[in-house]
Amino acid sequence: MRERALGVLKRVTGTFGAFTPGQKAVTLFGIVALVVGGVLFANWASTPAYAPLFSNLSSTDASAIVDKLTSSGTPYQLTDGGATIMVPQSQVYDLRLKMSGQGLPAQSDTGYSLLDKQGVTTSDFMQNVDYQRALEGELDKTIKSINGVQAATVHLALPPKDVFATDTQKPTASVLVTTSLGRTLSPDQVQSIVHLVAASVVGLDPNQVTVADAAGNVLSTGNGQTVSTGGSQRNQQTTEYEQRMNDALQQMLTSLVGPGHAVVKTTADLDYDQTETKTQTYVAPSPSTPPLSQSTNTESYTGTGGANGGVLGPDNIQVPVGAGGGSYSHSTNTQDNAVGMVTQTRNSAPGNVRRMSVAVLLDATAAKNVDLAQVQKLVSSAVALDSTRGDTIAVSAMPFDQSAAQQAKQTQANADKAAGQAQLMSMAKTGGMALVIALLVLVAWRASKRSRRANLTEGENAALDRIQAVLDKRQTPAVGDGSGGPAALESADAGPTPEQLAVEGRQREIAALVEQQPDEVAQLLRGWLAERRS
């Protein structure tokens, strides 16, 4: 085994010793590259994958946890400005249990776990304060789970309950949120925060929740209005409505006069007031509908004798009446019929258009054959203008200033031309570098070939001379000479034996090999000479 290993080592050493200086340098460089790559790959493969241990930590908790990890020799990484601690993924759960056993992070004990510390001697006031703190801590954790929220602080104003008070104060809340770097909360997310807080506190109206960010911007006022970073929600909705109108009209006019030859500006006054209308209508009953109630009163009187006496006259003297009898009849019918009543309640949605103004400006050079009255009619129909509510429209044709457009077009053309030239130069440079590299490789190859032919040692030259002498003695063609062949051999000896023919065939093969592959034959001779020297 040892001799075999020594033999392999000798062959490798001999082969390396037969290399040219350039080949030795390339071989050494490859070996070094393989070693360095192997070391780097081993380091990368041995590096553990890191996972978050705790996130959104305060500076106090992060410092305490880092001290514990350093004392235990556990590797860690700090990210998110020190608020997140990364540890090897295989140790995450064990480290969390250990840190929790040591009370870290300390500020995690802010929710309902505060109520666990209450005892029998805790006063009523302290119980209410702890309950409020616990509720605020739970709301903090809930709001933090929203995407984009890094930290949150909730303050609740809960008025004390008084049994004998008739007019009690309502609870209010304020929320301060800190978003991640480069993130802003959408109006829907702000509304979700408002309703989460309102639904978590008994008697809290969503209109009594105020939300602000760490930059001091009010995201939701106490009256329930959501405020975006770019202005009020009403202004944002108005801008979106005007933009939709402008885009629709611009697309229609572009088809008429071409791109860049029409400008449209729409101004809308939207009504965001919420109104409620109630209407009551009484409907007459149908004849076939039975009455609710009905009563009939009938009186009848008949008489045969004259009446005695009469009406008292002056001085209390009774005036006699005429004799004779009469009849009396009276009938009363009372009927209560059902009357139908229809009550209709309508709530108007905010965002109705109070008034709209549209201005259209056309390029006079492109709108020479365009009827402005027809354009005004089309635009009025497209945006549903109503003259009764005061809508206005103005359509004009004026020459546009094309200097800026022409300058921009020329600039774009110059930029495209410069980009094409740069690309062409880059391709030329790449092709030139490739040609130079190919020429250098060709020159190096031819130089190495010549050097391999010229850098033969004295022993190798002597060996080649001996081979040439043997070939000359046997009347074979010289090494590297294409002359001669079977005819020359036959002329030298008219009656060769079979053994001589076999030897002559091998010699011809050697001569042809030396002629066709001189570099390989020289390399083979170097290897033989290296083995003999060893």
GIQUI-V362435 format. One record per helix or strand of 2 or more residues. SS is the DSSP state (A for helix, B for strand). FROM is the first residue (numbers start at 1). LEN is the number of residues. If there is no record, write none. Layout:
BEGIN
[[SS FROM LEN] [SS FROM LEN]]
END
This chain:
BEGIN
[[A 2 16] [A 21 26] [B 50 5] [A 59 14] [B 76 4] [A 80 3] [B 84 5] [A 89 13] [A 106 3] [A 112 6] [A 124 21] [B 149 9] [B 172 8] [A 187 14] [A 206 3] [B 209 5] [B 218 3] [B 226 3] [B 231 2] [A 233 25] [B 262 10] [B 275 9] [B 293 10] [B 310 3] [A 314 3] [B 318 3] [B 327 10] [B 340 9] [B 352 12] [A 372 12] [A 387 3] [B 392 7] [A 403 52] [A 458 16] [A 486 7] [A 498 19] [A 518 16]]
END
